[in-house]
Amino acid sequence: MPSTNLNDNQQKAVTYTNGPLLILAGPGSGKTFTITEKVVDLTEKSLLPEKILALTFSEKAAGEMQERIENKIGVGSGITVSTFHSFCNDLIREFSLYLGINQNAKLISKEHSHVWGIKNIDSFDFQNLAIPTQPYDLITSLLEGVSQLKDHLIPPKELAEYAGRKLEDASIDEGERDVLLKLSDLARFYEHYQQYKSDNGFLDYDDMISMACNLLETNDVVRNMVKARYDYVLVDEFQDTNFAQLFLVHMIADGNNLTCVADDDQCIYRFRGAYLANIEQLQEYYHSLEKIPLEKNYRSSSQIV
């Protein structure tokens, strides 16, 4: 049975299985304790541990969650506790034939990406970006731009088409035109970068998630196979997820079997911009989303959770 040390809201969060759930965990509110007890509750409701998927942002959080859960339900239970990147890396290598990539594709380092960018900078056909004599910072900015685009699942072709379409509008001012021309240059760089990695058997961290999302979105057979593996999905560190990671969860969960946990300093009272956008997107996916705040701070209490 779940622990009798649960307060009312923790108890509600642990036992709630009527639909999609967002747990808003204030500081010291026993977030990991609550997640662990929810897994215990699910297994006591006859859910097999191997049918539970727990995803989190950091290796540290994944390790802590795994240890807490195994202490409660036993080592080797079969539950999958993973970071998003590790889960997606396993997924794209398992289904590499569907993606047309080498199963043994190597992770490209930041240093390698920079060296490639600097070495080939004259071949990117930039129309608006000035190439400085020391282009390291420019390549850094371009790589960061590519990373942000992948976070939003925007491929180079889509970016190029967007910029080209907007540039046809005669009413835009010079400032907007300058930004769009720079975006066109970014799209050229992005296309070259993706092609280089593809030709040479490389992946970066962002590719892992964007490729997994693309695979699940476009291949019904694979998506149904992956969905069938899990009867319940837990997402920790929700406040750190980006759109691509949230979309991945949406592809795997049907909404009725999903709990997301956000650890926020201000809990439900004040959201950060990106965090608020994620909550709005989660609400858009699942209109029946239930929100349960964990506001009681146990860190200054003698009670141990």
N, C-alpha and C positions, 0 to 999 in steps of 0.2 A: 504493500500500500504506500501511496505518497506520504511524506513526512507529516506528522501532526503539528510541526513547527510552522506551517504555512499560515500567513495572515490571510485575510479575506480575499484581497485582490490576487495574491499569489495562488490561492486555492482556485479561484475562478479561472486564472490563466492556465493553470496546470490541467484542469478538467474540461476546459472549453474545446469541443470538437464539432461544433455545429456549423462551422464554416471558416473562412479565412480570418486570421487573428494577427493583430499587431500589438505586441507587448512593449510599452514605453517605460523603460527602466531608468529611474532616477539614480543618482550616485548612492552607492552603498545599499541598494534596495534588494540585494540577493538575486541578481539576474541569473548567474550561472546555476545557483541552487534551484531556481525556479525551472530553468531549462532541463536540468537533470531530473527533477521530480516529474516533469511532463513526459520525459522518455519513459520513466518508470510507470507512470499512469497508462501510457499508450500500450506498453508491453503487458500490463495487467488487464487491459481490455482486449487481449488476445492478438495484438499486432506483433508479428515476428520482428525481432530486432533488425534482421537483415533487410527488412522492407522499409526501414527508416533511413532517410538521408539527412544529415546535418551539415550545412555549408556555413563557412565563416570566412572572414576576410584575411585574417592573419594566422600564421603557423602557431604562434603563441596561444591564441584563443582556441584553435583546433586541438592542440595538445592538452590544454586544461579541460576542455569539454570531454575529450576522449577519456581522460583519467577519471574525472568525476563520474561519468556514466558507467565506466567499467567497474568502479568501486561499488556501484549500486546493483548492476545487473550481471556482472562477471566479465572477465577477460575473454576475448574470442567470441563474443555474442553475435558478431556479424554485422553490427551497425556500421554504417559508413559515415565517418566524421572526416571532413576534408575542407581544405581551402578551395575557393572558386577556381584558382589557377590550376591546382593539382587535379581537381575533378575534371576540368575541361581538357587538360593535357592528356589524361587517361582516355577521355572520350574520343578526342580527335585521332589518337594513335590506334585505338580499337577500330575505328571506322575510317581509317586513312584511305582505304580504297574508294570509298564514297566521295572523299574530298579531293582525290587525285594528288595526295602528298606522300612523301616518303615516310614510312612508319618510324624511321630512325632520324627524322629531321632534328637538327641541332638547334639549341637556343643561341641566338645571336647576342653578343654582348653589346653594351652601350658603346664601348670603345671601338668595336668592329664597325658598328653603324656609323659612328662619327668619321672614322678613317675612310670608309666607303664614300660617305657624303662629300668629304673634302676632296678626295681624289677624283671624283666624278662631277664636281660642281659645274664644270663648263658644259656638260652634256645635258643638263636639265632644261635648257631652252627657256630660262627665266625671261619674262617680258617686262616685268616691273620691279623685281627685287634687285637691288644693287649688290654686287658681289664684293665684299671688302677684301683687303689684302690678307687679313687674318679671319677666315670664314668660320672658325669653330663655333662662335656664338650664334651665327646664322643657322648653321646645321642643327645646333641644339634646339633653337626655336622651331625649326621645321619638324624635327623629330617629335617635339612636344605637341605640336599642332596635329601631327598624324595620330599620336596617342589619344588625344582628346576626340578626334573624329571617330576612332575605333571604339572609344567608350560609348559613343552614341550610334554605333553601327552604321556609319556613313562611309561607303566605299569611295575610292577616288573618282570613278566615273560620275557618281551622283553629285559630288562636290563640283566637278568641272561643268556639268550640265546646269547646275544651279547658278554658278557664277556667270556662265555664258548667257543664260536666259535673262538674268537681271541686267547684264551689260547692254542688252538690246533696248532697254528702256531709256529713251532719250531724256526723260525728266529727272534722272538721278543727278546729284551734284558731284563736284569733283572729289569730295571726300569719300563718298560712297563708291565712286568709280575706282578710286585708288585702292580701297579695301577689296573690292571685287577682283581687281587685277592681281592683287597679292594672293587672294584665294585661288585664282587660276594657276598661279605659280606653285602654290602649295599642292594643288591637285596634280601638277606635273611631277613634282618631287615625290609625292605619295605613290603615284603609279610606278615610277622608276624603282622606288624602294621595295614595293611589294613584288615587282617582277624580279629584282635582284635576289630577294630571299627565296622566291619560288624556284628560280633557276639553279640556286646553289644549296638547296636543302636546308634552309634556315627558317626559324620561327622566332618571333619575339613574344613577350608575355601577353601583350594585347591581342596578338593573333590567336592565342589559345582560346580566349573567350569569344572573340568575334567569329572564329571558324566554327566553334561549337554551336553558337547561336544560329549561324547560317545553316549548318547541317540540320539542326532540329527544326528550323522553320521550313526548310525546303524539302526535307525527306520524311514523308509520313511514316515509312517503315521503321526508320531509325528512331524517330520520335516516339512511336508507339512502343518500341522495344525498351527504350530507356524509361518511359513513364511506367511501364508494367513492372519495372524492378522495384519501384518505391510506392508504398501506400501512404507515406507521410513525409513531408519535407519541412525541416526546421532551418531557418536562416538567422544566424547570430550576426552581431555587428552591422545591422541593417543600415545604420547611419553612414557607413563607409562605402556602401555599394554604389555603383554607377548604373546608368540606364541599361548597359549591356548585361550586367550581372542580374539585374532585376528581370530583364527579358528572358534570360536563361531559366530563371526560376519559374517564370510564367509558362515556359514551354514544357517544363517537367511536371509542375503541380497543376491540379485542376481547380485550385482555389479552396475546395472543401477540405483539403488535406494539407493546409499550409499555416505555419506560424512563423512570423518574423519578429525578431527582438531587436529593439533599438536602444542603445545605451547613450543617453543624452544628458548633459549637465543640467539642462533646464527642463527635462522631461517634456510634458505637454504644453508648457507655458510659452516657450519661445523656440522656434525652429530655425536652424541655419538654412540659407537659401537652397543649396543643393539637396539637403535633407528633406526640406519641405517639398521640393519637386518630386523626389522619390516617393514620398508619402502620397502625393497627389496622383502619381502614376499608379501606385499600388491600389489606390481607391478607384482609379479608372478601370483597372483590370478586374477588380472585385468590388462590386457596388455594395455587397453585404459585409464589407470588412468591419470586424469588431475591434475596438481599441480598448486596451486595459492598461491603465497606468500603475506602475509600482513606485510609490512615492515615499514609503517609509524607509528612513535611513537607519540601518543597523550598525553602521561603523562606529558610532559613538555610543552604542548600547552594549550592555553586558551580554545580551543574547547573541549566541553564535549561530550563523547561518552557513 
